[in-house]
Amino acid sequence: MDRVILGDNQFFGVNHMSEEKARAQAMRFSTVESMMNVIDGAMEVGINSFMCTTHDQVAEICDHMRANPAKYANYHIYPCMPYAYKYANAITELGVVGALRQFALKDLLSMAIRGSRTIVTRNFTELILMLIDAEMTMFKHLNTEVIFIQNITVDLMLGLGMREPFIEFARHVEKKYGAEPAFQSMNLPMLLQTLEACDIKDPIVCSSINKSGFRMCGGIRAYENLLREKKCRPIAMSVFASGAIPPQDAIDYVCSIQEIESIVFGASTQAHIEETKALIDDLSQ
């Protein structure tokens, strides 16, 4: 994993502190050209990795990269899936069967016709793997050496006490895609406990890690103690706490935790990208 990774929240109107800022960003990044300007700008300062969901507009980014193979030959994409919001919105608008038809999930459609309760209970692991396969088609012929299962799914499984989906997800992405399995969560202590019970060794994990404790279930001290034990390869996200922490303070804190291997952040301007990259480089020495 690269030390610095560009995230995608800014492209799709995600801001956990300000709905107004989120709406403005969503309007600004309504075209693939506007998103690629940010990605290319990040590449200019040495950021060659992109962590993203499977939002519909990410497909346009992938199409653009496939159309320019020489430029993006060494670029890394770390997809995070399944993208639950996409399915939730479709189910609200179209119903379960209609949503599955829209996303061409034929196997899940037959399950839904038999009864949607089956999807939620006995076939949960099968559901996850089918969604992974469906969403991975977006990234065909691109560098996806690490595949994340997204935090909303991970934290649901943690809350339900599930273990099998973690094990099968790890096996599936290693065997089918030759990729390393990785896990996002807002509850790093519980995630690491579960992965250890699943015998998943030295996992790549991505979690909120910041000076204010924003979205850090279990508290800052629990996270710091776990990270010192070096039982995982941690990636810090939400390092600015959606703008609540000044850049210098935010980066100084995460870089002070030597066990953190990578930092992912979202940025909408070249100035912010350059400032953040420079701070990380300076404080990582």
N, C-alpha and C positions, 0 to 999 in steps of 0.2 A: 504494500500500500504506500502511495506517495504521502509525504508529510502534509501537504496542503491540498485540499479537495474543494472544488466549487460545488455548492448545493443548488437546488432549483426552486426553493420556496418563493423567491422574489418574482419568478416568472408567472406564478399561478395564483397570486393574490393571497399568500399565506403570511400573516403577521399576527403573532399571538398577543400583541399589545394594542394594536390600532387597526380597526376595521377600515378607517379612512385611508390609511397608508396602503392597506392590502388592496382596496379597490383601485387606487391610483396606479399601483404596480401592475395589476391585472390588465388595466386598460393600456398601459405603456407597452407591455409585452404581448401584444395581440398578433404579432406576425413572427414567422420563423427568422426573418432578417433581424428583427430587434433582439431576439434571444441569441442568435449567433454572434451578434456584435459583442455581447457580454462574454460569451464563451471564448471567442477569438481574442478578445482583449485580455482575458485571463491567461490564455496560452502565451501571449507576448511577454508576460512576466514570469513564465515558468510553471503555470498551473495546468497540468495535462491530465487531470482526472475530474470526472463529473459524477456526482451522486444524484440520482433522480428517481422519481416515481414513474409510473407508467401512464401518466396523464396523456390525453390524446395529443397534445401539442408536442410531447416528447417524440412521438412518431415522426413529426415533421423534422425535428432535430436529427433523428437517426437517418431519415431519408437524405437530408443535406450532407451528412457525413459520408454515407455510402456513395453519393454522387461525386465526392471529392476524396477518393481513397488515399491519394498521396499525402494530402495535407493532414489527414487524421489517422495515418497508419499507426502511430504510436500513442494514440489517445485512448484513455481508459474510461469506460463507463461502468459505474457500479449501480445496477438497477435495484430498486427496493419494491417489493411486491408481496402479496397482491394489493392493488390499489383499492382499498375498501370503499372509499368515497365514490368512486366511479360506479361501482355496482350498487351501492346504496341509493344513489340518485336515480339510476336506471330502474331499480325495482320500485321506487316511489312513483315514477312516471309511467312505467310500463307493466308493472307486476313482475312476479318471479319468472314466469314462462316467457313473457315479452323481453325481459332483460337478457335472458339466456339466448334467445333467438338473435337479439341485436349483436351480442358478442360472439355469435357462432360457436357457442359451447354445447355441441351436440350431445356429448355424453352427460353433461350436467342437465341438459334439457330433458333427457329421458328420465333422469332421477327426479327432477322437479315434477314431471307428470305423474310419477308414481307417488309423489307426496313430498312437499318441501321439508317436512319434519325430518325425513330421512337424511337430507343434506346436512342439517344442523347437528344431528346426533351421530349415528353409526358411521357415516361416511365423511366425517370432518377431514381426516387425513387425506382421503382421496380427493376431496374438494380442493384442498390447498394445492396438491400436486397438479391437478388439472388447470387451476388458475395460473400457476407458475408457467406451465407449458404454453398456455394461451398467450400470456403476456410476454414471454421470451421471444415470440416471433417478431416482435417490434425491433429486436436488437440483432437480428440475423446478420452475420458477417462483420460484426463490430467486436471490439475487445471487451469482453465481460468476464474477467478473470475472477471476480468476486460478485456473488449474488446475495442480496440481503432479503430476509423476510421482514416486512415492515412492522413498525412498533405497534400499530393498532391490532394486528393479528397476533403478534408475539404476546402482548399484554393480555389479550383475551385468553389465549391458551394458558398463560401463567395463572390468571384468575380462576380458570376452570380446573387447574391442577393437571393439565394434559402433559404427557411426555412423548408419546408416539409421534405426533406431528413434527416435533423437533428432530427426532432421530431420522424419520423418513425424508424430511426436507434435506437434511445434510447428505444423506446417501444419494438422493435423487440428483441434486445439482452437481455432485462430484462425478457420478456415473454418466449422466446424460450430457452435461455441458462442460465437463472437465474444469469446473470452477470451484472455488472455495466457498463453503456456506458461511453466511454472516448474519448477524441478528441485531435488530434495533429494538430498544426498549426504553421506557421511562422509569423502569424499576430495575436498575442494574444489580442490586443485591439479590433479588429473587431470580433474575435471569441466570446469573452465574451459578446459583445454587441448583437450579433446574438443569442447566447444561452439564454440570458436574455429575448429577444423578443419571443423566443420559449418556455418560461416558464420552462426551464431546470435548476433546482435549484442546487447550490453548485456542479458544474460539476468537474470531474477530467479532467484536461487539461495538455498537455505536449507541451512545446515550448522551443525554443532556449533562454537560459538565461545565459549571460556571461559578463565578465568585458569589453569586447571590442565592444559589440553591434553587434557581428557577427550573421547574419540571424535573426535579431530582427526588424521586420517591425514596424515602429512607433517610434523606438528609446528607449534607456535605460530608460530614465526618465518616459516615458509613462508606461513602464512595471512596474517599481518600484512603481509608484503611484497606478496602478491597483492592484498590489499584496497587498499593504497595506490595501486596502478596503476589503480584505478577502471574495471575492465573488466566489472563486473557490478553488479547491484543486490542487495546481500547482506541476508539475514535471519539473525539469530543465534538458534539454538536450543540447548538443553542448557546454558544460561548458568549455571545453578547446579550443573552436574555432578551431577545427581540428589541434591542436598542436601549435597554435599561442600564447597561454597564458601558462606560466609556471605553473606546477601543484599546487604549494603552493598558488600563486596568484589567480588561477582559483577557487580553492575550498574555499579559504578564502572569496572570493566575494559572491559565491552562499550561503555559510553558514551564511553570515552576513544578508541575507534576511530571517528572521525567518519564514515568511509565506510559504516558499518553503518546501513542505512536503517530496519530494523524489528527488533523483538525479540519472539519468541514464547516464552511460558512457560505451564506448567501449574500450576494451584493448586486446592486443595480447600476452602479456607476464605476467607471474605470478608476477614478480617484480612490474609491473605497477599496477596490480590489488591490490596487498598488499599495495603499497604506497598510492593509491587513497582511499582505504577503511580506512586506518589508518588516513589519513588527514581528511576525512569526520567525522569519529568518534571523533577525537580530537577537531575539530572545531564546532561540534554540541553540545558539552557539555555546 
